Amino acid sequence: MKFCCEMLLAASLVFFFGCDNAETKLVRAAAHEFSKNYCRDYIAVAEIEKTVSSADTCIQKLQASGLWASFGFSQKRYRAYYKDSFRVGNFLPLEVQAEDLNVPGTGQALMPLSLYTGYAYDDFLTSYRDDLDQNILLHKRAVEVFGPLNPKMVNLFSFQRLNDEGTMTVISFTTKKGFPEKTKIRGTGLLYLDGEGRVCAFRMENLEERYSKFTRIKGSGTLPRVTDDVLMVEYAWEKGRIWTKGVEQVVRWVEPENKTAGMYYAAEESPCRNPFKFQIATKQRIMFKDPVNGFPEQMTNMREIFPRENQMGPALPYVSTGTPRTRAFMEKVLAERRAHFQRAGLSEEEEEEEIRVVLNEQTRALDLYKSLYGSQYQFHF
């Protein structure tokens, strides 16, 4: 009877986990360690840099430094990012240096506003977004929740061990089933494990994710692409906990041969109109340092300090310790918004309040930095 029970238990385990090969066992163990040990609440200094190139010539550089917070990390799966209880954009700017983007061939500066029209080919000829958005962190979040870093997702991917790089084990992974109903990501990538079998980095090329994009589309067909892109994420272990060390995304816009499809997939919104004509490419990197894992009371106070909307977005270009984006520039931007985006319905009082809120965010960030690190923030830009 004991022998039969053991056989039934073994059969049940095989049915539940499947017949894992060696690579799948390594990934499953690494995913369990990642899920169990990622630091739930912490705050770190984030240094952001984004460059925009036209035909391999840099036409804009955006830099920012600030405090970034990770509150309540989990790998709970939500259908779309706007339903996710974990927010990726908890960011308070300490300083920003943002150049105006001069439209190639015109010498005219493009105002730092967003204009969205859709995802058809003609839409990309007019749409643009000139700021430091949070796309790169949303892609990272999609892989962490719906990729092989989540032990509940491992069975949806196939794995193959490649040549090791020094002490690191390198395993390629590919989505094999369940897209987009069970996993919201599709693509091929590399997973890097350290000498102890723990996740230290991943890399994905031409990721298609429906966690932050095309969230309502149910079909599993591949969308035609208008970008070639690479996403790279690096992690660090400290005192038995894992936290994000760096995120980088490189995007190059590629004109499709077929221009009649109803929708095209792009890794990000173009920083200027008609990215195909101007051969636009972007590189964005966020490096995190000096993580602080506060006591529960301290983390609660931090939650109150960070903006309620939890966005990295449009406020950033307005805060600057230098030129050209000073208060006068902010007022110029808002004047353009009044002229071109009347549908926003902002009164002059509301616009002035918007300016005040942005400047207050910088003041709060400076105060919080001093309380966390015991010294004044040293400006770099």
Buried (B, 14 or more C-beta within 10 A) or exposed (E): EEEEEEEEEEEEEEEEEEEBEEBBBBBBBBBEBBBEBBBBBBBBBBBBBBBBBBEEEEBBEBBBBBBBBBBEBEBEBBEBBEEBEBBBBBBBBBBBBBBBBBBBEEEEBBBBBBBEEEBBBEBBBEBBBBBBBBBBBBBBBBBBBBBBBBBBBBBBBBBEBEEEEEEEBBBBBEBEEBBBEEBBBBBBBBBBBBEEEBBBBBBBBBBBBBBBBBBEEEEEEEBBBBBBBBBBBBBBBEEEBBBBBBBBBBBBBBEBEEBEBEEBBBBBBBBBBBBBBBBBBBBBBBBBEEBBBBEEEBBEEBEEBBBEEBBBBBBBBBBBBEEEBEEEBBEBBBEEBEEEEEEEEBEEEEBEEBBEEBBEBBEBBBEBBEEBEEEEBEEEE
